[in-house]
Amino acid sequence: MIEVESITFGYTPGTPIFEDFTWRAGRNESWVILGPSGCGKSTLLSLLAGLLRPQRGVVRIDGQVLTRPRPQTGLIIQDYGLLPWATVRENVRLGLRIRNFYGADGVHAPRDYRPTLDVEPWLERLRLLSVAEHYPGQISGGQRQRTAIARTLVLNPDILLMDEPFASLDAPTRENLQRLVLDLWQERGLTLVLVTHSIEEAALMGQNILLLGRMPNHSARVIENPGVLQSGYRDSSAYQDLCRQLRARLEEV
C-alpha cells in the first residue's frame, strides 16, 4: 500500500531529516509514528500526503509514484482546519463541493466519483446533527475534531493520515476520540497513519509503531503491537509493558 523507498529529504541543504530511508505499510494496517519534537514525524506525514517530495528516492501508493496529493488520501491536521465562517454542515461538505466543481478528473476526485452533497449519515455517525448549524467557534474541541473527521471520511479515503489529532483535548474527550478512530479504521478498512509524541497514545492506537529519532533518520525502527485490538487492552499488563518498552527505546534514539 505505502512504500517509502530510499528517500532523502531536508528543508535546508546539508541537513537531511531522512537519508536513504525505507519503510513500508500494508493495506488496512494501523501505524503510529512516534518520536520527540523535531524528529521528522509531521514531515514524513507530509511526504505521504504528497505535499512534499523527497530530494532522492520515491514514495509509492499502490505501486504508483506519488508526485502530488491523491484524492483517496485523507489528511487531518492538528488545528482541524475548519472554516470559521462556515457551519459544521458546510465544513463537512467542503471537500464534496470541491469535487463537484472539478468533477471526476482523477486529480481532485476519483474517476468513479458521483457528485453528491449528502453528509447526513456522517453527521449522525459522529454525533454532530445537534450542532450541524453551529459555527466552529460555538462548539467544543471534541466536536471540532469530529467535524474534521467527518469532512475527511465523507470523501471515502483508503488512507487516513492524522497529525497529532488529539493533543489539545482533555483526557476523557481524547480517549473517546481514540476509540472512535479505531472503530472507524476497522469499519472502513482504512490504512491509518497517526503522528504522536505520546507513548501511551502510540501503544493504544498502532498495530505497528515507527520510531523516529535524531536526524537524519536512516532506518525504520518498528515495534509490533499485536494486542491493540484486544478488549480492555488499555488496562492490560501488555499495554503497560509496551509503554515501558517504548519509553526505553526512545531514550536510545
C-alpha positions as CSV (number, residue, x, y, z in Angstrom):
1,M,0.0,0.0,0.0
2,I,2.6,2.6,1.2
3,E,6.2,2.3,0.1
4,V,8.9,4.8,1.1
5,E,11.9,3.7,-0.8
6,S,15.4,5.1,-0.1
7,I,14.2,8.7,0.4
8,T,16.4,11.7,1.3
9,F,14.7,14.9,2.4
10,G,15.6,18.0,4.2
11,Y,14.4,21.6,4.3
12,T,17.9,23.1,4.1
13,P,20.9,21.7,2.1
14,G,23.3,19.5,4.1
15,T,20.9,18.9,7.0
16,P,18.7,16.0,5.9
17,I,15.8,14.8,8.1
18,F,15.6,11.5,6.3
19,E,18.6,9.9,4.5
20,D,18.3,6.8,2.4
21,F,15.2,5.9,4.5
22,T,13.0,3.0,3.6
23,W,9.7,2.0,5.2
24,R,6.5,0.1,4.1
25,A,3.0,-0.1,5.5
26,G,0.4,-2.6,4.3
27,R,-3.2,-2.1,3.4
28,N,-5.7,-1.8,6.3
29,E,-2.9,-1.6,8.8
30,S,-2.8,0.9,11.7
31,W,0.6,2.7,12.1
32,V,1.7,5.3,14.7
33,I,4.8,7.5,14.0
34,L,6.3,8.2,17.4
35,G,9.3,10.4,18.4
36,P,10.4,13.5,20.1
37,S,9.6,17.0,18.8
38,G,11.6,17.9,15.7
39,C,12.5,14.4,14.6
40,G,10.5,14.5,11.3
41,K,7.1,13.0,12.2
42,S,5.0,15.6,10.5
43,T,7.5,15.9,7.7
44,L,7.0,12.2,6.9
45,L,3.2,12.6,7.0
46,S,3.5,15.5,4.5
47,L,5.6,13.3,2.2
48,L,3.0,10.5,2.5
49,A,0.2,13.1,1.7
50,G,2.1,14.3,-1.4
51,L,2.5,17.8,0.0
52,L,6.3,17.4,-0.1
53,R,8.5,15.4,-2.4
54,P,11.8,13.8,-1.5
55,Q,15.0,15.1,-3.0
56,R,16.0,11.5,-3.7
57,G,14.1,8.2,-3.6
58,V,10.3,7.8,-4.1
59,V,7.1,7.4,-2.2
60,R,4.6,4.9,-3.8
61,I,1.0,4.4,-3.0
62,D,-0.4,1.2,-4.5
63,G,2.6,0.9,-6.7
64,Q,2.2,4.4,-8.2
65,V,4.9,7.0,-7.6
66,L,3.4,9.9,-5.5
67,T,4.0,13.2,-7.2
68,R,1.1,15.2,-5.8
69,P,-1.8,14.8,-3.3
70,R,-4.1,11.9,-4.3
71,P,-7.9,12.1,-3.9
72,Q,-8.1,8.8,-2.0
73,T,-5.8,10.1,0.8
74,G,-7.4,11.9,3.8
75,L,-5.3,14.2,5.9
76,I,-6.4,15.6,9.3
77,I,-4.1,18.3,10.7
78,Q,-3.5,19.5,14.3
79,D,-5.7,22.6,14.3
80,Y,-8.6,20.8,12.5
81,G,-8.5,23.3,9.5
82,L,-12.2,24.3,9.8
83,L,-13.5,27.4,8.1
84,P,-14.6,29.7,11.0
85,W,-17.3,31.4,8.8
86,A,-19.0,28.1,7.8
87,T,-21.3,25.9,9.8
88,V,-20.5,22.4,10.8
89,R,-22.6,21.0,8.0
90,E,-20.9,23.3,5.4
91,N,-17.4,22.4,6.7
92,V,-18.2,18.7,6.3
93,R,-19.5,19.4,2.7
94,L,-16.4,21.4,1.8
95,G,-14.4,18.5,0.1
96,L,-17.6,17.4,-1.7
97,R,-18.2,20.9,-3.1
98,I,-14.6,21.0,-4.5
99,R,-15.1,17.6,-6.1
100,N,-18.4,18.5,-7.6
101,F,-16.8,21.6,-9.1
102,Y,-13.9,19.8,-10.8
103,G,-15.7,16.5,-11.5
104,A,-14.3,13.0,-11.6
105,D,-11.0,14.0,-13.2
106,G,-8.7,11.6,-11.2
107,V,-6.9,14.5,-9.7
108,H,-9.4,16.3,-7.4
109,A,-11.8,13.3,-7.2
110,P,-11.5,9.6,-8.2
111,R,-12.6,8.8,-11.7
112,D,-15.6,6.9,-10.4
113,Y,-16.8,9.8,-8.2
114,R,-20.5,10.6,-8.4
115,P,-21.4,14.2,-7.4
116,T,-23.2,14.4,-4.0
117,L,-23.6,16.7,-1.1
118,D,-25.1,14.1,1.2
119,V,-23.3,14.3,4.6
120,E,-26.2,13.4,6.9
121,P,-25.1,9.8,7.6
122,W,-21.7,11.1,8.8
123,L,-23.2,13.9,10.8
124,E,-25.3,11.3,12.5
125,R,-22.5,8.7,12.9
126,L,-20.2,11.3,14.5
127,R,-23.0,12.7,16.7
128,L,-22.9,16.2,15.0
129,L,-26.5,16.6,14.0
130,S,-27.4,18.6,17.0
131,V,-24.7,21.2,16.2
132,A,-24.8,21.0,12.4
133,E,-25.9,24.7,12.1
134,H,-23.3,25.9,14.6
135,Y,-20.0,27.5,13.7
136,P,-16.7,26.1,14.9
137,G,-16.3,28.8,17.5
138,Q,-19.6,27.7,19.1
139,I,-18.7,24.0,19.6
140,S,-16.2,22.1,21.8
141,G,-12.8,20.9,20.8
142,G,-14.0,17.3,20.6
143,Q,-16.9,18.4,18.3
144,R,-14.5,20.3,16.1
145,Q,-12.3,17.3,15.8
146,R,-15.3,15.1,14.9
147,T,-16.2,17.7,12.3
148,A,-12.7,17.4,10.7
149,I,-13.0,13.6,10.8
150,A,-16.5,13.7,9.1
151,R,-15.2,16.1,6.4
152,T,-12.4,13.6,5.6
153,L,-14.4,10.4,5.8
154,V,-17.3,11.7,3.6
155,L,-14.7,11.6,0.8
156,N,-14.3,7.8,1.2
157,P,-10.5,7.7,1.6
158,D,-8.5,4.5,1.7
159,I,-5.6,6.1,3.6
160,L,-6.2,8.3,6.7
161,L,-3.3,10.5,7.8
162,M,-3.6,12.2,11.2
163,D,-1.1,14.7,12.7
164,E,-1.3,14.9,16.5
165,P,-5.1,14.9,16.2
166,F,-5.9,14.7,20.0
167,A,-3.0,16.7,21.5
168,S,-5.1,19.7,22.6
169,L,-8.1,17.8,24.0
170,D,-8.9,16.9,27.6
171,A,-8.3,13.3,28.7
172,P,-11.9,12.0,28.5
173,T,-12.5,13.6,25.1
174,R,-9.2,12.3,23.8
175,E,-9.9,8.7,24.9
176,N,-13.4,8.8,23.3
177,L,-12.0,10.0,20.0
178,Q,-9.2,7.5,20.1
179,R,-11.8,4.7,20.4
180,L,-13.9,6.3,17.6
181,V,-10.9,6.4,15.2
182,L,-10.0,2.8,15.9
183,D,-13.7,1.8,15.3
184,L,-13.7,3.7,12.0
185,W,-10.4,2.3,10.9
186,Q,-11.9,-1.2,11.3
187,E,-15.3,-0.4,9.9
188,R,-13.9,1.4,6.8
189,G,-10.9,-0.8,6.1
190,L,-8.6,2.2,6.2
191,T,-4.9,2.3,6.2
192,L,-4.3,4.6,9.3
193,V,-1.1,6.5,9.9
194,L,-1.1,8.7,13.0
195,V,1.6,11.0,14.3
196,T,2.0,11.5,18.0
197,H,4.6,12.3,20.7
198,S,2.6,10.4,23.3
199,I,3.9,7.0,24.3
200,E,0.6,6.0,25.7
201,E,-1.3,7.0,22.6
202,A,1.1,5.1,20.4
203,A,0.7,2.0,22.4
204,L,-3.1,2.3,22.2
205,M,-3.5,3.2,18.5
206,G,-0.8,1.4,16.5
207,Q,-0.7,-2.2,15.3
208,N,2.8,-1.1,14.4
209,I,4.8,1.7,15.8
210,L,7.5,3.5,13.8
211,L,10.1,5.2,16.0
212,L,11.9,8.2,14.7
213,G,14.9,9.8,16.4
214,R,17.8,12.1,15.9
215,M,18.2,13.5,12.4
216,P,18.9,12.2,9.9
217,N,16.7,9.1,10.2
218,H,18.4,6.3,8.3
219,S,16.4,3.2,9.1
220,A,12.9,2.3,10.1
221,R,12.7,1.1,13.7
222,V,9.4,-0.7,14.0
223,I,7.8,-2.2,17.1
224,E,4.8,-4.5,16.6
225,N,1.8,-4.3,18.8
226,P,-0.5,-7.3,18.2
227,G,-2.7,-6.6,21.2
228,V,-4.0,-3.3,20.0
229,L,-7.5,-4.7,19.2
230,Q,-8.0,-6.7,22.3
231,S,-10.8,-5.8,24.6
232,G,-9.6,-3.9,27.7
233,Y,-6.1,-3.5,26.2
234,R,-5.6,-0.1,27.8
235,D,-5.8,-1.6,31.3
236,S,-3.7,-4.7,30.5
237,S,-0.2,-5.6,31.6
238,A,0.8,-6.0,28.0
239,Y,-0.1,-2.3,27.3
240,Q,1.9,-1.2,30.3
241,D,4.8,-3.3,29.3
242,L,4.8,-1.8,25.8
243,C,4.7,1.7,27.2
244,R,7.8,0.9,29.2
245,Q,9.5,-0.6,26.1
246,L,8.7,2.4,24.0
247,R,10.0,4.8,26.7
248,A,13.2,2.8,26.9
249,R,13.6,2.7,23.1
250,L,13.0,6.5,22.8
251,E,15.8,7.1,25.3
252,E,18.2,5.3,23.0
253,V,17.4,7.2,19.8
